[in-house]
Amino acid sequence: MNYLWAGMILLGIFYAAFHGTLPEVSKAAIDSAKEAVMLCVTMLGVMSFWVGFMRIAQKAGLMKQAEKGLRPILRLLFPSLPKDHIANQYIAANMIANIFGLGWAATPAGLKAMEALADWNEENCKRYGTTKYRAKEIASKEMCTFLILNISSLQLIPVNIIAYRGQYGSTAPLAIVGPAIAATCCSTAAAVVFCLIRNRRR
């Protein structure tokens, strides 16, 4: 990726030099840097609000209630995972954060879930005589299922897109909510069906 981006930048500079538009390129670079900082400030405020909201919900016990509500879904999608395994909590927290459009807030829970699933996979490999190398190098069925669900991620409130639209002058930044719900419902349904079909296979 580093070579790709460096190549694109150099190609743009050479093209501008050949056509005599280097001043425009310099102005665009400065304006883009300014715009990037403004966008970061906007996103920082939005994400701080929602992450704080999630933290309050966690302290109030709402997250535990939501996790209990997701248990039937987790049992359906992860039938081999023990009910009391710590990975269930991380998976539920990741799914809840994704539903509220908090992709950045969902990342730590997602990483913790993957670590817990990897440890559980290693324990199973040791239990059934599979080598430790195989456990470290090959993703388990549960890890693949979680990754697919995380990518499809149903979103009721696409916070990031709403913030982007508001930052770039949209007159109705919330108009994206309906299409986003429809699109993510389709993607999540496809992911669930795919995972259920694949999980039936050895």
C-alpha positions as CSV (number, residue, x, y, z in Angstrom):
1,M,0.0,0.0,0.0
2,N,2.8,2.4,0.7
3,Y,4.3,1.9,-2.7
4,L,0.8,2.3,-4.2
5,W,0.1,5.6,-2.5
6,A,3.6,6.9,-3.2
7,G,3.2,6.0,-6.9
8,M,-0.1,7.8,-7.1
9,I,1.4,11.0,-5.5
10,L,4.4,11.0,-7.8
11,L,2.2,10.3,-10.8
12,G,0.0,13.3,-9.9
13,I,3.0,15.6,-9.4
14,F,4.6,14.6,-12.7
15,Y,1.3,15.0,-14.5
16,A,0.8,18.5,-13.0
17,A,4.4,19.5,-13.9
18,F,3.9,18.3,-17.5
19,H,0.6,20.3,-17.8
20,G,1.9,23.3,-15.9
21,T,-0.6,23.0,-13.0
22,L,1.8,22.6,-10.0
23,P,0.4,25.7,-8.2
24,E,-3.1,24.2,-8.3
25,V,-1.7,20.9,-6.9
26,S,0.0,22.8,-4.1
27,K,-3.2,24.7,-3.2
28,A,-5.2,21.5,-3.3
29,A,-2.7,19.8,-0.9
30,I,-3.0,22.6,1.6
31,D,-6.7,22.8,1.4
32,S,-7.0,19.0,1.8
33,A,-4.8,19.1,4.8
34,K,-7.0,21.8,6.4
35,E,-10.2,19.9,5.5
36,A,-8.7,16.7,7.0
37,V,-8.1,18.4,10.3
38,M,-11.6,19.8,10.4
39,L,-13.1,16.4,9.6
40,C,-11.1,14.8,12.4
41,V,-12.4,17.4,14.9
42,T,-15.9,16.7,13.7
43,M,-15.5,13.0,14.0
44,L,-13.8,13.3,17.4
45,G,-16.9,15.1,18.8
46,V,-19.3,12.5,17.3
47,M,-17.4,9.5,18.4
48,S,-16.7,10.9,21.9
49,F,-20.5,11.4,22.3
50,W,-21.4,7.9,21.2
51,V,-18.5,6.1,23.0
52,G,-19.5,8.0,26.1
53,F,-23.1,7.0,25.6
54,M,-22.0,3.3,25.3
55,R,-19.9,3.7,28.5
56,I,-22.9,5.0,30.4
57,A,-25.0,2.2,29.1
58,Q,-22.3,-0.3,30.3
59,K,-22.2,1.2,33.7
60,A,-26.0,1.2,34.0
61,G,-26.1,-2.5,33.1
62,L,-27.8,-1.9,29.8
63,M,-25.0,-3.7,27.9
64,K,-25.5,-6.8,30.0
65,Q,-29.2,-6.8,29.2
66,A,-28.4,-6.4,25.5
67,E,-25.9,-9.2,25.7
68,K,-28.6,-11.5,27.2
69,G,-30.9,-10.5,24.4
70,L,-28.3,-11.5,21.9
71,R,-27.6,-14.9,23.4
72,P,-30.1,-16.8,21.2
73,I,-28.5,-15.3,18.2
74,L,-25.0,-16.1,19.4
75,R,-26.0,-19.7,20.2
76,L,-27.4,-20.0,16.6
77,L,-24.3,-18.6,15.0
78,F,-21.7,-20.1,17.4
79,P,-23.2,-23.4,18.5
80,S,-19.8,-24.9,19.5
81,L,-18.8,-22.0,21.7
82,P,-19.4,-22.6,25.4
83,K,-22.2,-20.4,26.9
84,D,-20.0,-19.0,29.6
85,H,-17.0,-18.3,27.4
86,I,-15.6,-14.7,27.5
87,A,-15.7,-14.5,23.7
88,N,-19.5,-14.3,23.9
89,Q,-19.3,-11.0,25.8
90,Y,-16.8,-9.5,23.3
91,I,-18.8,-10.6,20.3
92,A,-22.0,-9.2,21.8
93,A,-20.3,-5.8,22.5
94,N,-18.9,-5.7,19.0
95,M,-22.3,-6.4,17.5
96,I,-24.0,-3.8,19.6
97,A,-21.4,-1.1,18.7
98,N,-21.8,-2.0,15.0
99,I,-25.6,-1.8,15.2
100,F,-25.2,1.8,16.5
101,G,-22.7,2.6,13.7
102,L,-19.8,2.9,16.1
103,G,-17.2,1.2,13.9
104,W,-14.2,2.6,15.8
105,A,-15.7,1.7,19.2
106,A,-16.4,-1.8,17.9
107,T,-12.8,-2.4,16.9
108,P,-11.4,-3.0,20.5
109,A,-14.2,-5.5,21.3
110,G,-13.7,-7.2,17.9
111,L,-9.9,-7.6,18.5
112,K,-10.6,-9.0,22.0
113,A,-13.2,-11.4,20.5
114,M,-10.7,-12.7,18.0
115,E,-8.1,-13.2,20.6
116,A,-10.5,-15.1,22.8
117,L,-11.6,-17.2,19.9
118,A,-8.0,-17.9,18.9
119,D,-7.2,-19.1,22.5
120,W,-10.2,-21.3,22.5
121,N,-9.2,-22.7,19.1
122,E,-5.7,-23.5,20.4
123,E,-7.2,-25.2,23.5
124,N,-9.4,-27.4,21.2
125,C,-6.4,-28.2,19.0
126,K,-4.4,-29.4,22.0
127,R,-7.4,-31.3,23.3
128,Y,-7.9,-33.2,20.0
129,G,-4.2,-33.7,19.3
130,T,-3.8,-31.1,16.6
131,T,-0.5,-29.3,16.5
132,K,-0.1,-25.9,18.1
133,Y,1.3,-24.5,14.8
134,R,-2.0,-25.4,13.0
135,A,-4.0,-23.6,15.7
136,K,-2.0,-20.4,15.3
137,E,-2.0,-20.4,11.5
138,I,-5.5,-21.5,10.6
139,A,-8.6,-19.6,11.6
140,S,-11.4,-21.6,13.2
141,K,-14.9,-21.8,12.0
142,E,-16.0,-19.5,14.8
143,M,-13.4,-16.9,13.9
144,C,-14.5,-16.9,10.2
145,T,-18.1,-16.6,11.2
146,F,-17.4,-13.6,13.5
147,L,-15.3,-11.9,10.8
148,I,-18.1,-12.3,8.2
149,L,-20.7,-10.9,10.6
150,N,-18.4,-8.0,11.6
151,I,-17.9,-7.1,8.0
152,S,-21.6,-7.2,7.1
153,S,-22.6,-5.4,10.4
154,L,-26.2,-4.4,10.6
155,Q,-26.4,-0.6,11.3
156,L,-29.4,1.2,12.6
157,I,-27.6,4.6,13.0
158,P,-24.7,5.1,10.5
159,V,-22.9,7.6,12.7
160,N,-19.8,8.0,10.6
161,I,-21.7,8.6,7.3
162,I,-24.0,11.0,9.0
163,A,-21.0,13.0,10.3
164,Y,-19.4,12.9,6.9
165,R,-22.5,14.2,5.2
166,G,-22.9,17.0,7.7
167,Q,-19.3,18.0,7.4
168,Y,-19.5,18.3,3.6
169,G,-22.6,20.4,3.6
170,S,-25.5,18.0,3.1
171,T,-28.9,19.6,3.8
172,A,-30.3,16.3,5.1
173,P,-27.5,14.2,6.6
174,L,-30.0,11.9,8.3
175,A,-31.5,10.9,4.9
176,I,-28.9,8.1,4.7
177,V,-30.4,6.2,7.6
178,G,-33.2,4.4,5.7
179,P,-31.0,3.2,2.8
180,A,-28.2,2.2,5.3
181,I,-30.6,0.1,7.3
182,A,-32.0,-1.6,4.2
183,A,-28.5,-2.2,2.7
184,T,-27.0,-3.6,6.0
185,C,-30.1,-5.7,6.6
186,C,-29.5,-7.4,3.3
187,S,-25.8,-7.8,3.9
188,T,-26.3,-9.2,7.4
189,A,-29.0,-11.6,6.2
190,A,-26.7,-12.9,3.5
191,A,-23.9,-13.3,6.0
192,V,-26.1,-15.2,8.4
193,V,-27.4,-17.5,5.8
194,F,-23.9,-18.1,4.4
195,C,-22.5,-18.8,7.9
196,L,-25.4,-21.2,8.8
197,I,-24.8,-23.2,5.6
198,R,-21.1,-23.3,6.0
199,N,-21.3,-24.3,9.7
200,R,-23.3,-27.4,8.8
201,R,-20.3,-28.6,7.0
202,R,-17.3,-30.2,8.7
